[in-house]
C-alpha cells in the first residue's frame, strides 16, 4: 500500500518505511511529515538517528526548510546549532530536549544504548539509512540482529 506524506501523518502512530532511489526527496518527505506531526502536537519527543556523516545535512535541512531546531548528541552531550550545550539538569541527557538528532553508529555502543533505553519513551523515532539495521552475517540471517537492529527493536517497545 502506498501512502502520500499526508496519509502517513494521518495514520500516525503506525510504522512506515519511506524508501526510494537516491536524490528523490526522502528527507524532504520525512521533514514534511515531521513538521505536520509536531505542529499538530501528535509527536514529541522525537529522535532522529542518522549516520554521523550525514548529520550536518539533516541539521541544516531541518532548520532551513522546516524551521525545526534539533539538538545534536555528540560525545555524551547535546548541542544546538549555535554550539550551546543543553543545561536542563536532567539526570538522563536524552530526557533534556524534545528534538534530538544523534549518530546511529554512536548510539549502538552499549553504554549509550543503555542510557537511551532508560530515557522516557519517544513519540517518534526516525532511522535514516535503515538498511544498516540488519542481521549480522548472511550465515546468521535468521538468528542474530546487529546492535542497531536490536536497539530499534527495543525502542519500538518503548515508542
N, CA, C and O atoms as a GROMACS GRO file, in nm:
protein
  636
    1UNK      N    1   0.085  -0.117   0.000
    1UNK     CA    2   0.000   0.000   0.000
    1UNK      C    3   0.090   0.124   0.000
    1UNK      O    4   0.185   0.133   0.078
    2UNK      N    5   0.060   0.218  -0.086
    2UNK     CA    6   0.137   0.340  -0.098
    2UNK      C    7   0.060   0.455  -0.032
    2UNK      O    8  -0.060   0.472  -0.057
    3UNK      N    9   0.129   0.532   0.052
    3UNK     CA   10   0.068   0.646   0.119
    3UNK      C   11   0.135   0.774   0.073
    3UNK      O   12   0.255   0.776   0.043
    4UNK      N   13   0.058   0.879   0.068
    4UNK     CA   14   0.118   1.011   0.048
    4UNK      C   15   0.178   1.053   0.182
    4UNK      O   16   0.154   0.989   0.285
    5UNK      N   17   0.256   1.160   0.181
    5UNK     CA   18   0.314   1.206   0.307
    5UNK      C   19   0.205   1.244   0.406
    5UNK      O   20   0.224   1.228   0.526
    6UNK      N   21   0.091   1.293   0.358
    6UNK     CA   22  -0.017   1.330   0.450
    6UNK      C   23  -0.092   1.207   0.498
    6UNK      O   24  -0.148   1.207   0.607
    7UNK      N   25  -0.093   1.102   0.415
    7UNK     CA   26  -0.150   0.975   0.459
    7UNK      C   27  -0.070   0.914   0.571
    7UNK      O   28  -0.126   0.856   0.664
    8UNK      N   29   0.062   0.927   0.563
    8UNK     CA   30   0.148   0.878   0.668
    8UNK      C   31   0.118   0.953   0.797
    8UNK      O   32   0.101   0.892   0.903
    9UNK      N   33   0.113   1.084   0.789
    9UNK     CA   34   0.086   1.166   0.908
    9UNK      C   35  -0.052   1.138   0.965
    9UNK      O   36  -0.070   1.131   1.086
   10UNK      N   37  -0.150   1.121   0.878
   10UNK     CA   38  -0.287   1.096   0.924
   10UNK      C   39  -0.300   0.959   0.991
   10UNK      O   40  -0.387   0.940   1.076
   11UNK      N   41  -0.215   0.864   0.954
   11UNK     CA   42  -0.220   0.729   1.011
   11UNK      C   43  -0.121   0.708   1.124
   11UNK      O   44  -0.099   0.594   1.168
   12UNK      N   45  -0.059   0.816   1.170
   12UNK     CA   46   0.032   0.808   1.282
   12UNK      C   47  -0.044   0.756   1.404
   12UNK      O   48  -0.155   0.803   1.425
   13UNK      N   49   0.005   0.666   1.483
   13UNK     CA   50   0.142   0.623   1.505
   13UNK      C   51   0.180   0.490   1.439
   13UNK      O   52   0.268   0.422   1.492
   14UNK      N   53   0.121   0.451   1.331
   14UNK     CA   54   0.166   0.331   1.262
   14UNK      C   55   0.310   0.349   1.215
   14UNK      O   56   0.356   0.461   1.195
   15UNK      N   57   0.380   0.238   1.196
   15UNK     CA   58   0.517   0.241   1.147
   15UNK      C   59   0.518   0.247   0.995
   15UNK      O   60   0.436   0.182   0.929
   16UNK      N   61   0.609   0.325   0.940
   16UNK     CA   62   0.620   0.338   0.796
   16UNK      C   63   0.766   0.332   0.754
   16UNK      O   64   0.856   0.372   0.829
   17UNK      N   65   0.788   0.282   0.634
   17UNK     CA   66   0.919   0.283   0.572
   17UNK      C   67   0.909   0.374   0.450
   17UNK      O   68   0.828   0.351   0.361
   18UNK      N   69   0.991   0.478   0.448
   18UNK     CA   70   0.996   0.569   0.334
   18UNK      C   71   1.121   0.531   0.256
   18UNK      O   72   1.232   0.552   0.304
   19UNK      N   73   1.102   0.476   0.138
   19UNK     CA   74   1.215   0.426   0.060
   19UNK      C   75   1.201   0.469  -0.086
   19UNK      O   76   1.092   0.467  -0.142
   20UNK      N   77   1.313   0.508  -0.145
   20UNK     CA   78   1.317   0.546  -0.286
   20UNK      C   79   1.462   0.556  -0.329
   20UNK      O   80   1.552   0.540  -0.247
   21UNK      N   81   1.483   0.583  -0.455
   21UNK     CA   82   1.618   0.600  -0.507
   21UNK      C   83   1.685   0.722  -0.444
   21UNK      O   84   1.618   0.811  -0.390
   22UNK      N   85   1.816   0.726  -0.451
   22UNK     CA   86   1.893   0.838  -0.400
   22UNK      C   87   1.852   0.966  -0.473
   22UNK      O   88   1.838   0.968  -0.595
   23UNK      N   89   1.832   1.074  -0.396
   23UNK     CA   90   1.805   1.205  -0.455
   23UNK      C   91   1.661   1.232  -0.492
   23UNK      O   92   1.633   1.333  -0.556
   24UNK      N   93   1.568   1.147  -0.452
   24UNK     CA   94   1.428   1.168  -0.490
   24UNK      C   95   1.342   1.227  -0.379
   24UNK      O   96   1.220   1.230  -0.391
   25UNK      N   97   1.404   1.275  -0.271
   25UNK     CA   98   1.330   1.354  -0.174
   25UNK      C   99   1.282   1.284  -0.049
   25UNK      O  100   1.184   1.329   0.011
   26UNK      N  101   1.345   1.175  -0.008
   26UNK     CA  102   1.303   1.108   0.114
   26UNK      C  103   1.316   1.198   0.236
   26UNK      O  104   1.229   1.200   0.323
   27UNK      N  105   1.426   1.272   0.243
   27UNK     CA  106   1.448   1.361   0.357
   27UNK      C  107   1.345   1.473   0.359
   27UNK      O  108   1.296   1.509   0.466
   28UNK      N  109   1.310   1.526   0.244
   28UNK     CA  110   1.209   1.632   0.235
   28UNK      C  111   1.073   1.576   0.276
   28UNK      O  112   1.002   1.639   0.355
   29UNK      N  113   1.036   1.460   0.223
   29UNK     CA  114   0.909   1.398   0.264
   29UNK      C  115   0.905   1.374   0.414
   29UNK      O  116   0.804   1.400   0.479
   30UNK      N  117   1.014   1.323   0.468
   30UNK     CA  118   1.020   1.297   0.612
   30UNK      C  119   1.009   1.428   0.690
   30UNK      O  120   0.940   1.433   0.792
   31UNK      N  121   1.074   1.532   0.644
   31UNK     CA  122   1.065   1.663   0.710
   31UNK      C  123   0.924   1.718   0.709
   31UNK      O  124   0.879   1.775   0.808
   32UNK      N  125   0.852   1.701   0.596
   32UNK     CA  126   0.714   1.748   0.588
   32UNK      C  127   0.623   1.672   0.685
   32UNK      O  128   0.539   1.730   0.753
   33UNK      N  129   0.642   1.541   0.690
   33UNK     CA  130   0.564   1.459   0.783
   33UNK      C  131   0.596   1.500   0.927
   33UNK      O  132   0.506   1.519   1.009
   34UNK      N  133   0.724   1.513   0.956
   34UNK     CA  134   0.767   1.551   1.091
   34UNK      C  135   0.711   1.687   1.131
   34UNK      O  136   0.661   1.702   1.242
   35UNK      N  137   0.720   1.783   1.043
   35UNK     CA  138   0.668   1.918   1.072
   35UNK      C  139   0.518   1.912   1.103
   35UNK      O  140   0.472   1.974   1.200
   36UNK      N  141   0.443   1.840   1.023
   36UNK     CA  142   0.299   1.826   1.046
   36UNK      C  143   0.273   1.763   1.184
   36UNK      O  144   0.189   1.812   1.261
   37UNK      N  145   0.344   1.655   1.216
   37UNK     CA  146   0.322   1.586   1.344
   37UNK      C  147   0.357   1.675   1.463
   37UNK      O  148   0.291   1.669   1.566
   38UNK      N  149   0.460   1.757   1.448
   38UNK     CA  150   0.498   1.848   1.556
   38UNK      C  151   0.397   1.961   1.572
   38UNK      O  152   0.356   1.993   1.683
   39UNK      N  153   0.356   2.020   1.461
   39UNK     CA  154   0.260   2.132   1.467
   39UNK      C  155   0.125   2.085   1.522
   39UNK      O  156   0.061   2.156   1.599
   40UNK      N  157   0.084   1.965   1.481
   40UNK     CA  158  -0.045   1.913   1.529
   40UNK      C  159  -0.033   1.851   1.668
   40UNK      O  160  -0.131   1.798   1.722
   41UNK      N  161   0.085   1.857   1.726
   41UNK     CA  162   0.114   1.806   1.860
   41UNK      C  163   0.083   1.657   1.874
   41UNK      O  164   0.041   1.610   1.980
   42UNK      N  165   0.105   1.583   1.766
   42UNK     CA  166   0.088   1.438   1.769
   42UNK      C  167   0.215   1.366   1.812
   42UNK      O  168   0.210   1.252   1.859
   43UNK      N  169   0.329   1.431   1.794
   43UNK     CA  170   0.456   1.364   1.824
   43UNK      C  171   0.555   1.460   1.886
   43UNK      O  172   0.595   1.560   1.826
   44UNK      N  173   0.593   1.429   2.007
   44UNK     CA  174   0.702   1.497   2.074
   44UNK      C  175   0.721   1.427   2.207
   44UNK      O  176   0.626   1.420   2.285
   45UNK      N  177   0.835   1.375   2.236
   45UNK     CA  178   0.967   1.398   2.180
   45UNK      C  179   0.996   1.314   2.055
   45UNK      O  180   0.932   1.212   2.030
   46UNK      N  181   1.094   1.362   1.978
   46UNK     CA  182   1.133   1.299   1.852
   46UNK      C  183   1.283   1.272   1.853
   46UNK      O  184   1.363   1.357   1.894
   47UNK      N  185   1.319   1.154   1.808
   47UNK     CA  186   1.459   1.115   1.796
   47UNK      C  187   1.487   1.079   1.651
   47UNK      O  188   1.417   0.996   1.592
   48UNK      N  189   1.589   1.141   1.593
   48UNK     CA  190   1.634   1.106   1.460
   48UNK      C  191   1.773   1.045   1.472
   48UNK      O  192   1.864   1.104   1.530
   49UNK      N  193   1.788   0.925   1.417
   49UNK     CA  194   1.917   0.858   1.414
   49UNK      C  195   1.963   0.853   1.269
   49UNK      O  196   1.891   0.805   1.182
   50UNK      N  197   2.084   0.902   1.245
   50UNK     CA  198   2.140   0.905   1.110
   50UNK      C  199   2.290   0.882   1.120
   50UNK      O  200   2.351   0.911   1.223
   51UNK      N  201   2.350   0.829   1.014
   51UNK     CA  202   2.497   0.817   1.018
   51UNK      C  203   2.561   0.953   1.042
   51UNK      O  204   2.512   1.055   0.995
   52UNK      N  205   2.670   0.953   1.116
   52UNK     CA  206   2.738   1.079   1.153
   52UNK      C  207   2.774   1.162   1.031
   52UNK      O  208   2.772   1.285   1.037
   53UNK      N  209   2.807   1.097   0.921
   53UNK     CA  210   2.850   1.169   0.801
   53UNK      C  211   2.738   1.254   0.740
   53UNK      O  212   2.767   1.351   0.670
   54UNK      N  213   2.612   1.220   0.766
   54UNK     CA  214   2.503   1.300   0.709
   54UNK      C  215   2.422   1.376   0.814
   54UNK      O  216   2.320   1.438   0.781
   55UNK      N  217   2.467   1.373   0.938
   55UNK     CA  218   2.400   1.452   1.042
   55UNK      C  219   2.399   1.601   1.010
   55UNK      O  220   2.296   1.665   1.027
   56UNK      N  221   2.511   1.659   0.963
   56UNK     CA  222   2.506   1.802   0.930
   56UNK      C  223   2.401   1.834   0.823
   56UNK      O  224   2.336   1.939   0.830
   57UNK      N  225   2.384   1.746   0.727
   57UNK     CA  226   2.282   1.766   0.623
   57UNK      C  227   2.142   1.765   0.685
   57UNK      O  228   2.059   1.850   0.653
   58UNK      N  229   2.116   1.668   0.772
   58UNK     CA  230   1.987   1.663   0.841
   58UNK      C  231   1.963   1.791   0.920
   58UNK      O  232   1.857   1.852   0.911
   59UNK      N  233   2.063   1.831   0.997
   59UNK     CA  234   2.052   1.950   1.081
   59UNK      C  235   2.017   2.072   0.997
   59UNK      O  236   1.925   2.147   1.029
   60UNK      N  237   2.091   2.090   0.890
   60UNK     CA  238   2.072   2.207   0.804
   60UNK      C  239   1.936   2.205   0.735
   60UNK      O  240   1.866   2.306   0.733
   61UNK      N  241   1.898   2.091   0.679
   61UNK     CA  242   1.770   2.084   0.609
   61UNK      C  243   1.652   2.101   0.704
   61UNK      O  244   1.555   2.169   0.670
   62UNK      N  245   1.659   2.042   0.821
   62UNK     CA  246   1.550   2.058   0.918
   62UNK      C  247   1.536   2.204   0.959
   62UNK      O  248   1.424   2.255   0.972
   63UNK      N  249   1.648   2.272   0.978
   63UNK     CA  250   1.645   2.412   1.020
   63UNK      C  251   1.603   2.503   0.906
   63UNK      O  252   1.514   2.587   0.923
   64UNK      N  253   1.665   2.489   0.790
   64UNK     CA  254   1.640   2.581   0.679
   64UNK      C  255   1.507   2.559   0.609
   64UNK      O  256   1.438   2.655   0.573
   65UNK      N  257   1.469   2.434   0.590
   65UNK     CA  258   1.349   2.405   0.512
   65UNK      C  259   1.222   2.394   0.596
   65UNK      O  260   1.112   2.416   0.547
   66UNK      N  261   1.238   2.358   0.724
   66UNK     CA  262   1.120   2.331   0.807
   66UNK      C  263   1.117   2.410   0.937
   66UNK      O  264   1.024   2.395   1.016
   67UNK      N  265   1.219   2.494   0.961
   67UNK     CA  266   1.229   2.573   1.084
   67UNK      C  267   1.219   2.483   1.208
   67UNK      O  268   1.154   2.518   1.307
   68UNK      N  269   1.286   2.368   1.201
   68UNK     CA  270   1.292   2.275   1.313
   68UNK      C  271   1.434   2.276   1.369
   68UNK      O  272   1.531   2.251   1.296
   69UNK      N  273   1.445   2.304   1.496
   69UNK     CA  274   1.576   2.319   1.558
   69UNK      C  275   1.604   2.201   1.651
   69UNK      O  276   1.557   2.197   1.765
   70UNK      N  277   1.680   2.107   1.599
   70UNK     CA  278   1.714   1.986   1.673
   70UNK      C  279   1.844   2.006   1.750
   70UNK      O  280   1.930   2.084   1.709
   71UNK      N  281   1.855   1.936   1.862
   71UNK     CA  282   1.978   1.930   1.939
   71UNK      C  283   2.057   1.810   1.888
   71UNK      O  284   1.999   1.705   1.860
   72UNK      N  285   2.187   1.825   1.874
   72UNK     CA  286   2.273   1.716   1.828
   72UNK      C  287   2.343   1.651   1.946
   72UNK      O  288   2.400   1.718   2.032
   73UNK      N  289   2.338   1.520   1.947
   73UNK     CA  290   2.404   1.443   2.051
   73UNK      C  291   2.544   1.405   2.003
   73UNK      O  292   2.559   1.345   1.896
   74UNK      N  293   2.645   1.441   2.080
   74UNK     CA  294   2.782   1.409   2.045
   74UNK      C  295   2.866   1.409   2.173
   74UNK      O  296   2.854   1.499   2.257
   75UNK      N  297   2.949   1.309   2.186
   75UNK     CA  298   3.042   1.299   2.300
   75UNK      C  299   2.972   1.311   2.434
   75UNK      O  300   3.024   1.375   2.526
   76UNK      N  301   2.855   1.251   2.446
   76UNK     CA  302   2.784   1.248   2.572
   76UNK      C  303   2.711   1.375   2.610
   76UNK      O  304   2.665   1.388   2.723
   77UNK      N  305   2.698   1.470   2.516
   77UNK     CA  306   2.626   1.594   2.546
   77UNK      C  307   2.543   1.638   2.426
   77UNK      O  308   2.564   1.593   2.313
   78UNK      N  309   2.448   1.726   2.454
   78UNK     CA  310   2.363   1.781   2.348
   78UNK      C  311   2.404   1.924   2.320
   78UNK      O  312   2.427   2.003   2.412
   79UNK      N  313   2.412   1.957   2.190
   79UNK     CA  314   2.442   2.094   2.149
   79UNK      C  315   2.341   2.138   2.045
   79UNK      O  316   2.294   2.058   1.964
   80UNK      N  317   2.308   2.268   2.048
   80UNK     CA  318   2.219   2.321   1.945
   80UNK      C  319   2.303   2.367   1.826
   80UNK      O  320   2.425   2.348   1.825
   81UNK      N  321   2.238   2.426   1.727
   81UNK     CA  322   2.307   2.467   1.604
   81UNK      C  323   2.412   2.574   1.629
   81UNK      O  324   2.500   2.595   1.546
   82UNK      N  325   2.404   2.642   1.742
   82UNK     CA  326   2.498   2.750   1.774
   82UNK      C  327   2.609   2.704   1.867
   82UNK      O  328   2.690   2.784   1.912
   83UNK      N  329   2.613   2.574   1.895
   83UNK     CA  330   2.718   2.519   1.980
   83UNK      C  331   2.691   2.528   2.128
   83UNK      O  332   2.775   2.490   2.210
   84UNK      N  333   2.573   2.578   2.165
   84UNK     CA  334   2.538   2.588   2.307
   84UNK      C  335   2.503   2.450   2.360
   84UNK      O  336   2.437   2.372   2.292
   85UNK      N  337   2.547   2.421   2.483
   85UNK     CA  338   2.518   2.292   2.546
   85UNK      C  339   2.385   2.296   2.620
   85UNK      O  340   2.346   2.400   2.673
   86UNK      N  341   2.317   2.183   2.621
   86UNK     CA  342   2.192   2.170   2.695
   86UNK      C  343   2.221   2.175   2.844
   86UNK      O  344   2.308   2.102   2.893
   87UNK      N  345   2.150   2.260   2.917
   87UNK     CA  346   2.171   2.278   3.061
   87UNK      C  347   2.041   2.250   3.137
   87UNK      O  348   1.998   2.334   3.217
   88UNK      N  349   1.979   2.136   3.113
   88UNK     CA  350   1.848   2.112   3.172
   88UNK      C  351   1.852   2.063   3.315
   88UNK      O  352   1.755   2.080   3.389
   89UNK      N  353   1.962   2.002   3.356
   89UNK     CA  354   1.968   1.945   3.490
   89UNK      C  355   1.907   1.806   3.497
   89UNK      O  356   1.902   1.748   3.606
   90UNK      N  357   1.861   1.751   3.385
   90UNK     CA  358   1.806   1.616   3.382
   90UNK      C  359   1.917   1.515   3.411
   90UNK      O  360   2.031   1.532   3.367
   91UNK      N  361   1.883   1.411   3.484
   91UNK     CA  362   1.981   1.306   3.512
   91UNK      C  363   2.017   1.231   3.384
   91UNK      O  364   2.134   1.200   3.361
   92UNK      N  365   1.918   1.201   3.302
   92UNK     CA  366   1.941   1.134   3.175
   92UNK      C  367   1.935   1.238   3.064
   92UNK      O  368   1.830   1.299   3.042
   93UNK      N  369   2.045   1.259   2.995
   93UNK     CA  370   2.054   1.365   2.893
   93UNK      C  371   1.949   1.350   2.783
   93UNK      O  372   1.907   1.450   2.724
   94UNK      N  373   1.907   1.227   2.754
   94UNK     CA  374   1.807   1.203   2.649
   94UNK      C  375   1.671   1.261   2.687
   94UNK      O  376   1.586   1.280   2.600
   95UNK      N  377   1.649   1.289   2.814
   95UNK     CA  378   1.522   1.348   2.859
   95UNK      C  379   1.525   1.500   2.859
   95UNK      O  380   1.424   1.564   2.889
   96UNK      N  381   1.639   1.559   2.827
   96UNK     CA  382   1.655   1.703   2.845
   96UNK      C  383   1.601   1.788   2.730
   96UNK      O  384   1.576   1.907   2.748
   97UNK      N  385   1.582   1.729   2.612
   97UNK     CA  386   1.529   1.803   2.498
   97UNK      C  387   1.426   1.718   2.424
   97UNK      O  388   1.427   1.595   2.434
   98UNK      N  389   1.338   1.784   2.352
   98UNK     CA  390   1.232   1.711   2.280
   98UNK      C  391   1.265   1.678   2.135
   98UNK      O  392   1.198   1.595   2.074
   99UNK      N  393   1.367   1.742   2.079
   99UNK     CA  394   1.404   1.718   1.940
   99UNK      C  395   1.554   1.688   1.936
   99UNK      O  396   1.637   1.779   1.951
  100UNK      N  397   1.589   1.561   1.916
  100UNK     CA  398   1.729   1.521   1.922
  100UNK      C  399   1.768   1.446   1.795
  100UNK      O  400   1.696   1.359   1.746
  101UNK      N  401   1.885   1.482   1.744
  101UNK     CA  402   1.947   1.417   1.630
  101UNK      C  403   2.076   1.353   1.678
  101UNK      O  404   2.160   1.419   1.739
  102UNK      N  405   2.093   1.222   1.653
  102UNK     CA  406   2.210   1.152   1.703
  102UNK      C  407   2.265   1.058   1.598
  102UNK      O  408   2.196   1.018   1.504
  103UNK      N  409   2.391   1.024   1.614
  103UNK     CA  410   2.456   0.929   1.524
  103UNK      C  411   2.406   0.788   1.552
  103UNK      O  412   2.412   0.740   1.665
  104UNK      N  413   2.357   0.722   1.448
  104UNK     CA  414   2.310   0.585   1.465
  104UNK      C  415   2.425   0.492   1.502
  104UNK      O  416   2.404   0.389   1.567
  105UNK      N  417   2.545   0.527   1.463
  105UNK     CA  418   2.661   0.446   1.499
  105UNK      C  419   2.697   0.466   1.647
  105UNK      O  420   2.730   0.370   1.717
  106UNK      N  421   2.690   0.589   1.693
  106UNK     CA  422   2.726   0.619   1.832
  106UNK      C  423   2.629   0.555   1.931
  106UNK      O  424   2.673   0.505   2.034
  107UNK      N  425   2.501   0.556   1.902
  107UNK     CA  426   2.404   0.502   1.998
  107UNK      C  427   2.405   0.350   2.003
  107UNK      O  428   2.342   0.290   2.091
  108UNK      N  429   2.476   0.286   1.911
  108UNK     CA  430   2.490   0.140   1.915
  108UNK      C  431   2.584   0.094   2.026
  108UNK      O  432   2.578  -0.021   2.068
  109UNK      N  433   2.669   0.184   2.074
  109UNK     CA  434   2.761   0.147   2.182
  109UNK      C  435   2.680   0.110   2.305
  109UNK      O  436   2.581   0.177   2.337
  110UNK      N  437   2.720   0.006   2.375
  110UNK     CA  438   2.639  -0.046   2.484
  110UNK      C  439   2.611   0.058   2.593
  110UNK      O  440   2.500   0.061   2.646
  111UNK      N  441   2.708   0.143   2.627
  111UNK     CA  442   2.684   0.243   2.731
  111UNK      C  443   2.581   0.347   2.684
  111UNK      O  444   2.497   0.390   2.762
  112UNK      N  445   2.587   0.386   2.558
  112UNK     CA  446   2.492   0.484   2.503
  112UNK      C  447   2.353   0.419   2.488
  112UNK      O  448   2.252   0.483   2.516
  113UNK      N  449   2.350   0.293   2.445
  113UNK     CA  450   2.223   0.223   2.427
  113UNK      C  451   2.148   0.215   2.558
  113UNK      O  452   2.028   0.241   2.563
  114UNK      N  453   2.217   0.179   2.665
  114UNK     CA  454   2.151   0.168   2.795
  114UNK      C  455   2.090   0.300   2.838
  114UNK      O  456   1.975   0.306   2.881
  115UNK      N  457   2.167   0.407   2.824
  115UNK     CA  458   2.119   0.539   2.863
  115UNK      C  459   1.998   0.580   2.777
  115UNK      O  460   1.901   0.635   2.829
  116UNK      N  461   2.003   0.552   2.648
  116UNK     CA  462   1.893   0.585   2.558
  116UNK      C  463   1.767   0.506   2.593
  116UNK      O  464   1.657   0.560   2.594
  117UNK      N  465   1.785   0.378   2.622
  117UNK     CA  466   1.670   0.294   2.656
  117UNK      C  467   1.613   0.327   2.794
  117UNK      O  468   1.496   0.301   2.820
  118UNK      N  469   1.696   0.384   2.883
  118UNK     CA  470   1.648   0.423   3.016
  118UNK      C  471   1.573   0.557   3.012
  118UNK      O  472   1.510   0.596   3.110
  119UNK      N  473   1.580   0.627   2.900
  119UNK     CA  474   1.513   0.757   2.888
  119UNK      C  475   1.363   0.737   2.873
  119UNK      O  476   1.314   0.626   2.854
  120UNK      N  477   1.292   0.847   2.883
  120UNK     CA  478   1.147   0.844   2.862
  120UNK      C  479   1.117   0.799   2.720
  120UNK      O  480   1.201   0.815   2.631
  121UNK      N  481   0.999   0.743   2.696
  121UNK     CA  482   0.964   0.695   2.562
  121UNK      C  483   0.961   0.809   2.458
  121UNK      O  484   0.934   0.924   2.491
  122UNK      N  485   0.990   0.774   2.334
  122UNK     CA  486   0.985   0.868   2.223
  122UNK      C  487   0.852   0.851   2.152
  122UNK      O  488   0.804   0.739   2.136
  123UNK      N  489   0.791   0.961   2.111
  123UNK     CA  490   0.670   0.952   2.030
  123UNK      C  491   0.703   0.911   1.887
  123UNK      O  492   0.623   0.845   1.820
  124UNK      N  493   0.820   0.950   1.841
  124UNK     CA  494   0.860   0.923   1.704
  124UNK      C  495   1.010   0.900   1.698
  124UNK      O  496   1.088   0.979   1.751
  125UNK      N  497   1.050   0.791   1.632
  125UNK     CA  498   1.190   0.763   1.607
  125UNK      C  499   1.206   0.749   1.456
  125UNK      O  500   1.136   0.670   1.392
  126UNK      N  501   1.299   0.825   1.400
  126UNK     CA  502   1.328   0.820   1.258
  126UNK      C  503   1.469   0.763   1.243
  126UNK      O  504   1.563   0.812   1.305
  127UNK      N  505   1.482   0.660   1.161
  127UNK     CA  506   1.613   0.600   1.135
  127UNK      C  507   1.646   0.620   0.988
  127UNK      O  508   1.582   0.561   0.900
  128UNK      N  509   1.745   0.702   0.962
  128UNK     CA  510   1.792   0.721   0.825
  128UNK      C  511   1.893   0.610   0.793
  128UNK      O  512   1.966   0.564   0.881
  129UNK      N  513   1.896   0.570   0.668
  129UNK     CA  514   1.984   0.460   0.625
  129UNK      C  515   1.950   0.333   0.704
  129UNK      O  516   2.038   0.269   0.761
  130UNK      N  517   1.822   0.299   0.705
  130UNK     CA  518   1.773   0.187   0.785
  130UNK      C  519   1.832   0.053   0.744
  130UNK      O  520   1.825  -0.043   0.821
  131UNK      N  521   1.889   0.044   0.625
  131UNK     CA  522   1.949  -0.083   0.584
  131UNK      C  523   2.068  -0.121   0.672
  131UNK      O  524   2.114  -0.236   0.667
  132UNK      N  525   2.119  -0.028   0.751
  132UNK     CA  526   2.226  -0.060   0.845
  132UNK      C  527   2.175  -0.143   0.963
  132UNK      O  528   2.254  -0.207   1.033
  133UNK      N  529   2.045  -0.142   0.986
  133UNK     CA  530   1.985  -0.223   1.093
  133UNK      C  531   1.945  -0.357   1.030
  133UNK      O  532   1.840  -0.368   0.966
  134UNK      N  533   2.029  -0.458   1.050
  134UNK     CA  534   2.008  -0.586   0.981
  134UNK      C  535   2.067  -0.700   1.063
  134UNK      O  536   2.120  -0.679   1.172
  135UNK      N  537   2.056  -0.819   1.008
  135UNK     CA  538   2.118  -0.936   1.070
  135UNK      C  539   2.269  -0.925   1.055
  135UNK      O  540   2.317  -0.861   0.962
  136UNK      N  541   2.344  -0.985   1.145
  136UNK     CA  542   2.489  -0.965   1.149
  136UNK      C  543   2.562  -1.020   1.026
  136UNK      O  544   2.643  -0.949   0.966
  137UNK      N  545   2.536  -1.143   0.990
  137UNK     CA  546   2.607  -1.202   0.876
  137UNK      C  547   2.508  -1.283   0.792
  137UNK      O  548   2.403  -1.324   0.843
  138UNK      N  549   2.538  -1.307   0.667
  138UNK     CA  550   2.448  -1.389   0.586
  138UNK      C  551   2.425  -1.527   0.646
  138UNK      O  552   2.315  -1.582   0.633
  139UNK      N  553   2.525  -1.585   0.711
  139UNK     CA  554   2.509  -1.717   0.770
  139UNK      C  555   2.410  -1.715   0.887
  139UNK      O  556   2.342  -1.814   0.912
  140UNK      N  557   2.403  -1.604   0.958
  140UNK     CA  558   2.315  -1.593   1.076
  140UNK      C  559   2.190  -1.511   1.046
  140UNK      O  560   2.129  -1.456   1.138
  141UNK      N  561   2.151  -1.502   0.922
  141UNK     CA  562   2.043  -1.414   0.882
  141UNK      C  563   1.916  -1.432   0.965
  141UNK      O  564   1.848  -1.334   0.995
  142UNK      N  565   1.884  -1.552   1.002
  142UNK     CA  566   1.760  -1.576   1.075
  142UNK      C  567   1.778  -1.561   1.226
  142UNK      O  568   1.680  -1.562   1.300
  143UNK      N  569   1.903  -1.547   1.271
  143UNK     CA  570   1.928  -1.555   1.414
  143UNK      C  571   1.965  -1.422   1.479
  143UNK      O  572   1.893  -1.374   1.566
  144UNK      N  573   2.075  -1.364   1.439
  144UNK     CA  574   2.137  -1.260   1.519
  144UNK      C  575   2.125  -1.121   1.458
  144UNK      O  576   2.192  -1.091   1.360
  145UNK      N  577   2.040  -1.036   1.515
  145UNK     CA  578   2.036  -0.896   1.467
  145UNK      C  579   2.160  -0.821   1.512
  145UNK      O  580   2.213  -0.847   1.620
  146UNK      N  581   2.207  -0.726   1.430
  146UNK     CA  582   2.320  -0.645   1.473
  146UNK      C  583   2.273  -0.549   1.582
  146UNK      O  584   2.154  -0.544   1.614
  147UNK      N  585   2.365  -0.472   1.637
  147UNK     CA  586   2.331  -0.387   1.753
  147UNK      C  587   2.229  -0.280   1.718
  147UNK      O  588   2.144  -0.246   1.801
  148UNK      N  589   2.237  -0.225   1.597
  148UNK     CA  590   2.141  -0.122   1.559
  148UNK      C  591   2.001  -0.181   1.546
  148UNK      O  592   1.904  -0.119   1.591
  149UNK      N  593   1.988  -0.297   1.488
  149UNK     CA  594   1.856  -0.361   1.477
  149UNK      C  595   1.803  -0.397   1.616
  149UNK      O  596   1.684  -0.381   1.643
  150UNK      N  597   1.890  -0.445   1.704
  150UNK     CA  598   1.848  -0.473   1.842
  150UNK      C  599   1.797  -0.347   1.909
  150UNK      O  600   1.693  -0.348   1.975
  151UNK      N  601   1.871  -0.236   1.891
  151UNK     CA  602   1.830  -0.109   1.951
  151UNK      C  603   1.693  -0.066   1.896
  151UNK      O  604   1.607  -0.023   1.972
  152UNK      N  605   1.674  -0.077   1.766
  152UNK     CA  606   1.547  -0.035   1.707
  152UNK      C  607   1.432  -0.123   1.759
  152UNK      O  608   1.322  -0.072   1.784
  153UNK      N  609   1.456  -0.251   1.775
  153UNK     CA  610   1.353  -0.340   1.830
  153UNK      C  611   1.319  -0.301   1.973
  153UNK      O  612   1.202  -0.303   2.012
  154UNK      N  613   1.420  -0.265   2.052
  154UNK     CA  614   1.396  -0.224   2.190
  154UNK      C  615   1.327  -0.087   2.196
  154UNK      O  616   1.240  -0.066   2.281
  155UNK      N  617   1.365   0.005   2.109
  155UNK     CA  618   1.299   0.136   2.105
  155UNK      C  619   1.154   0.123   2.063
  155UNK      O  620   1.068   0.197   2.112
  156UNK      N  621   1.126   0.031   1.973
  156UNK     CA  622   0.988   0.011   1.927
  156UNK      C  623   0.896  -0.028   2.044
  156UNK      O  624   0.780   0.013   2.049
  157UNK      N  625   0.949  -0.105   2.136
  157UNK     CA  626   0.870  -0.145   2.254
  157UNK      C  627   0.839  -0.025   2.345
  157UNK      O  628   0.742  -0.028   2.421
  158UNK      N  629   0.922   0.079   2.338
  158UNK     CA  630   0.907   0.196   2.425
  158UNK      C  631   0.849   0.318   2.354
  158UNK      O  632   0.826   0.421   2.417
  159UNK      N  633   0.827   0.308   2.226
  159UNK     CA  634   0.791   0.428   2.149
  159UNK      C  635   0.656   0.413   2.084
  159UNK      O  636   0.610   0.505   2.016
   0.00000   0.00000   0.00000
